[in-house]
């Protein structure tokens, strides 16, 4: 029997994590958690002011996402998180060793255009450059897949489902003594 993965939908702002995450969760039959909901108010205030977060801002946020993902081990789930740096993904894996990543990728112009049309989001488009400067794509030794964000949300979700199906079964390593 295939054990459901806990999937972290990652990528720079504007790639559609909040759109694709719930669609992917529905397709996989697992719960979805919005990564932005794990941010403390200080982080939201900082980003709303156009100030990029630093690593010290991100650690508690990543730990909270990792804690949620750990609680879903063996059950499956989808959560969004930019997870732009390898060290951030390592931090998530320290909390939830079995997570896999769906890296939403795309042309900068397409992403910037999508950001300029969204309403009510605290992340301004002017922070996109800092997001791309920070981005470290998935490395070959990281469990995950890259999925292009061109096309409709349904097309992107279908690509993600097909790509995830190519990953090995999740062994749901839940060793609580894993390094943190």
Steps between C-alpha positions, in 0.01 A plus 500: 500500500633844407535724804384859435777755479505823695561749221648847536399718204792740464617783278539872480207730571245504221557146370159391628576311820172614658305406187670172415538377859126454570440356153781251549376407847151438360640281223706302753212480751701658783471821705658828395670755726577851379864578581433871539273419796807378693673842481505702820344845463845664515597320178180607325554860611857493372405359158204738472746785545706364210781371722629151416514250784836384625586152623428587863147601396453175310618238754188506725278504191678202345493314833123550523449369145732208572307418817174489302663280234641267766151456642378391155775235449341180374171681443596739221446869463590802293643822638634806323835658584737698284786274626733698277832390651639153551551587867125576531411166344752329727329668797161368383646151452651512849146538638333273243755266339261350244385822331527537124506824306307622198704795372277726294722658236441745222605795293562812709281717274205260536540492879531878526188541286305265725619684810390834358144368461445343839298682759545524877832317535760643737798414276562790260632429149806715575633216720507258205863585418607409854306173469679403178836607646441272801363201305709183505322242280458144623821302488519143364519350851177674611170314474286707273398608153500822300172597336462778243231757585393588148141417417187477711499401869343169399779431247768586756334278760482211253872540424572496873293185560676320212843612620433393860395156376857451376646535851576189706251398767528707814664301779356750751812517711362644822815469709464770761873481570584636156739796505331838526 
